[in-house]
Amino acid sequence: MSTAFRTPFRVGLVGYGLAGSAFHAPLIATTPGLRLDAVVTANPERRANLRRDHPDARAVDTPEQLLADPEALDLVVIASPNRTHVPLARAAVRAGLATVVDKPLAATAASALELCEYAESRGVLLSVFQNRRWDGDFLTARHLVESGALGRVHRFESRFERFRPKPKAGWRELADPAEAGGTLYDLGSHLVDQAITLFGPVDTVYAEIDTRRDGAVVDDDSFLALTHAGGTRSHLWTSAITPLTGPRLRILGDRAGYVKFGMDPQEDALKAGRRPDGTHPWGADAETHHGAFGTDGSAAALPTYPGDYPAFYAGVATALATGTPPPVDPRDAVTTLTVLEAARASAATGTVVRPDARAPRGPAATPR
């Protein structure tokens, strides 16, 4: 169906767990031009939370019920378990509805690519919720790289580390490959996406992927070393068993460096029920968490750019209204998955692996 010139665009959200309730719903509800119209959840407690948080949104039992009347919606957002991403996205695209899928887009690069090609063949907008492109630390790093302030970057270090020594119940801890569980596909999807966004295509991958916690059956401690075509090396860590975390980012160039501790505050704000509704500053980093920029002996504190998760759905609304590309090209997710698959192959063989470059993405900033 055509969504041109319809505003506000009516959004159907599939899933009201953590991703749906804490991230997607509040961002959709506070984006000008979008309206949270329906949410799929059959869980009584989640339905009660939906009525409390979004009283104007209707609750729907199943995705099939949501998609039964595609004329009633303009956009479908899929925030359900990973194994459902591809079949639900295909169903939404088949119905002619623009679709946003939480990361990872799929459990394999092949199925992600097939989904992208299907959406393209039907002329339907498809995008992926890579919200951490709008973390304040990453926005700051991107500015430093693209402005040339660091000089030619030779090393990029990035970490998403937590300390959760006991596995939690849930699909993310299941060993079935279809679930795409474990920290590599969860937080690692963000790390790899950020590295490629900054420094472009990856030539080689070396990885160490481990399962450390008692009772765990999926990876919970990983290291990836990527060599980009432009010569930069990215060293990436993701872990659920890190009692003392390292710097969130460290970027080394031949002119200056940047090091930053502490996580972007937007996730905690959303989980606490705060919304980016304009009533208070959003995404501002604590001054104590500002990074340092410069060289040893002459480094100075550098204020962090405000984080801006709302920019993702603002971009989606613009794409729906104007027909311009979405804020995240879904083929970027295919590229990320090829790197993650190369990482698994590397860890299994103890060798350096070249990723399958089936879905080249747009040009990234050239390190200076």
CORCOR-V299119 format. One record per pair of residues at least 4 apart in sequence whose ideal C-beta (glycine too) atoms are under 7 Angstrom apart, sorted by the first residue. I is the first residue (numbers start at 1). J is the second residue. Records with the same first field share a line. If there is no record, write none. Layout:
# CORCOR-V299119
I=J, J
This chain:
# CORCOR-V299119
1=70, 71, 96
3=9, 74, 98, 320
4=323
6=74
7=33, 321
8=33, 34, 35
9=33, 34, 35, 74, 75, 317, 320
10=35, 37, 72, 73, 74
11=28, 34, 35, 36, 37, 75, 77
12=37, 38, 66, 73, 76
13=20, 24, 25, 28, 36, 39, 40, 77, 79
14=40, 63, 66, 76, 77, 78, 79, 80, 88
15=19, 20, 40, 41, 79, 80
16=20, 21, 39, 41, 46, 50
17=21
18=22
19=23, 24, 79, 102
20=24, 25, 79
21=25, 49
22=270, 271
23=27, 131, 270
24=28, 77, 79
25=29, 36, 39, 53, 54
26=30, 270, 275
27=31, 309, 310, 313
28=34, 36, 77, 313
29=36, 54
30=275, 276, 277, 310
31=310, 313, 314, 317
33=317, 321
34=313, 317
36=54, 57
37=57, 58, 73
38=57, 58, 60, 66
39=50, 57, 59, 60
40=60, 62, 63, 66
41=46, 47, 50, 59
42=61
43=47
44=48
45=49
46=50
47=51, 59
48=52
49=53
50=54, 57, 59
51=55
60=65, 66
61=65
63=67, 88, 91
64=68
67=91, 92, 95
70=95, 96, 97
73=97
74=98, 320
75=97, 98, 100, 320
76=92, 97, 99
77=100
78=85, 88, 89, 99, 101, 102
79=102
80=84, 88
81=171, 179
82=104, 107, 179, 180
83=107, 178, 179
84=88
85=89, 101, 105, 106
86=90, 106, 111, 115
87=91
88=92
89=93, 99, 101, 115
90=94, 115, 118
91=95
92=97, 99
93=99, 118, 119, 122, 124, 126
96=124
98=124, 125, 320
99=124, 126
100=127, 129, 316
101=105, 128, 129
102=129
103=128, 129, 130, 189, 333
104=180, 185, 189, 333, 337
105=112, 115, 128, 330, 333
106=111, 112, 115, 337
107=111, 177, 178, 180
108=112, 337
109=113, 334, 337, 338, 341, 356, 358
110=114
111=115
112=116, 333, 334, 337
113=117, 334, 358, 359
114=118
115=119
116=120, 126, 330, 331, 334
117=121
118=122
119=124, 126
125=319, 320, 326
126=330
127=316, 326, 327, 328, 330
128=328, 330, 333
129=312
130=190, 193, 328
131=309, 312
132=138, 190, 194
133=138, 194, 197
134=139, 307, 308, 309, 311, 312
135=139, 264, 307
136=140, 264, 283, 285, 304, 305, 306, 307
137=141, 248, 249, 260, 264, 304
138=142, 194
139=143, 305, 308
140=144, 291, 302, 304, 305
141=145, 198, 249, 251, 258
142=146, 198
143=147, 305
144=149, 150, 251, 258
145=150, 153, 198, 365, 367
146=365
148=368
149=256
150=251, 253, 255, 256, 257, 258
151=253, 254, 255, 256, 368
152=253, 254, 367, 368
153=232, 251, 252, 253, 367
154=232, 233, 252, 253, 254
155=233, 235, 252
156=195, 198, 199, 232, 234, 251
157=235, 249, 250
158=191, 194, 195, 234, 236, 249
159=237, 245, 246, 247, 248
160=187, 190, 191, 238
161=237, 239, 242, 245, 246
162=239, 240, 242
163=241, 242, 243
164=240
165=213, 241
166=213
167=173, 213, 215, 216
168=173
169=173
171=179, 181
172=181, 186
173=181, 216, 217, 218
174=179, 181
175=217, 218
180=185
181=218
182=186, 218, 219, 220
183=187, 188, 219, 220, 222, 238, 239, 240
184=188, 209, 219, 222, 238, 340, 343
185=189, 340
187=191, 238
188=192, 222, 238, 340
189=193, 336
190=194
191=195, 236, 238
192=196, 236, 336, 339, 340
193=197, 332, 336
194=198
195=199, 226, 234, 236
196=200, 202, 335, 336, 361, 364
197=364
198=364, 365
199=228, 230, 232, 234, 364, 367
200=228, 229, 230, 363, 364
201=228, 229, 357, 360
202=226, 227, 228, 339, 355
203=227, 228, 229, 354
204=227, 352, 353, 354
205=224, 226, 339, 342, 343, 346, 353, 355
206=225, 346, 352
207=222, 223, 224, 343, 346, 347
208=222, 223, 347
209=219, 222, 343, 344, 347
210=219, 221, 222
211=216, 217, 218, 219, 220
212=220, 221, 241
213=220, 240, 241
216=220
220=239, 240, 241
221=239, 241
222=238, 239
223=237
224=236, 343
225=233, 235
226=233, 234, 339
227=233
228=232, 234
230=366, 367
232=367
247=259, 260, 261
248=260, 261, 262, 263
249=258, 259, 260
250=259
251=257, 258
252=257
253=257
256=293, 294, 295
257=295
258=291, 293, 302
259=291, 292
260=291
261=289
262=289
264=307
265=269, 283, 285, 307
266=270, 283, 307, 309
267=271
268=272
269=274
270=274
276=282, 310
282=306
283=306, 307, 308
284=306
285=289, 290, 304
289=304
290=301, 302, 303, 304
291=302, 304
292=299, 300, 301, 302
293=299, 300, 302
294=298, 299, 300
295=299
310=314
311=315
312=316, 327
313=317
314=318
315=319, 326, 327
316=320, 326, 327
317=321
318=322, 324
319=324, 325, 326
325=329
328=332
329=361, 362
331=335, 359, 361
332=336, 361
333=337
334=338, 358, 359
335=339, 359, 361
336=340
337=341
338=342, 355, 356, 357, 358
339=343, 355
340=344
341=345
342=346, 353, 354, 355
343=347
344=348
345=349, 353
346=351, 352, 353
